[in-house]
Amino acid sequence: MKGIISLSRRMQAAADLISPGSRVCDVGCDHGYVSIYLVRSGKAPRVLAMDVNEGPLLRAQAHVRKYHVEDYITLRLSDGLCAYQAGEADCLVCAGMGGRLMAEILGRDWTKTSDFKELVLQPQSEIALFRRFLRENGYRFLEETMVLEDGKFYPMMKVGRRADPPVRNTGEEEKEETLLQDMLGPLLLKRKDPVLFQFVNREIRVKQEILDGLEGGEAHQGRRRELARELGLLKKGRALLKG
């Protein structure tokens, strides 16, 4: 199709992770631009675009009509995957939400979630918590990328179900390597991603400033320990990225 829609850098990076030819379910489709791009670029034959709010879905409907892709994009009002039926898509796209909310959506109905061959995910917050959720629930990281747009860093990942059992750590203290991978991304670390290196440097600077600004005494003792632990991990991550 002619007239491919232009996406922001972060949404383009997410779209690039989708395997060509996949039928896509876009949860939290907002204005529908990613769904329209996937169809008009020929990357996806069909897209199911869903959103929990009627307002964005109505705007997505207007955009779908504007770009003449009504025959290829189905719009549906849905809280997460509630309105999804197993077998409707190969790839789940979920972007622009907090990590905790995204984990909640994926964990509500494992029958539906496990139906997808791949999941392309772009959590906006609590990234380490979300990566841990994926790791402990039987997902393996297939691809990872990170972009810097308008001063903000956006990590994103493509994951698939593991053939082996989920990785769970029952000890009180998790291995440092696992914590570091949850914090920064196993594949981003492995390939020494340059945008991740920028992110780590900024995080070290910000957390050090916060730590330096905390007063002594018992009131801030717990927070100081937490920051010191995070800084230690970040500095080890930086050393790995530089090595």
Secondary structure, 3 states (H helix, E strand, C coil): CCCCCCCCHHHHHHHHCCCCCCCEEEECCCCCHHHHHHHHCCCCCCEEEEECCHHHHHHHHHHHHHCCCCCCEEEEECCCCCCCCCCCCCEEEEEEECHHHHHHHHHHCHHHHCCCCEEEEEECCCHHHHHHHHHHCCEEEEEEEEEEECCEEEEEEEEEECCCCCCCCCCCCCCHHHHHHHHHCHHHHHCCCHHHHHHHHHHHHHHHHHHHHCCCCHHHHHHHHHHHHHHHHHHHHHHHHHC
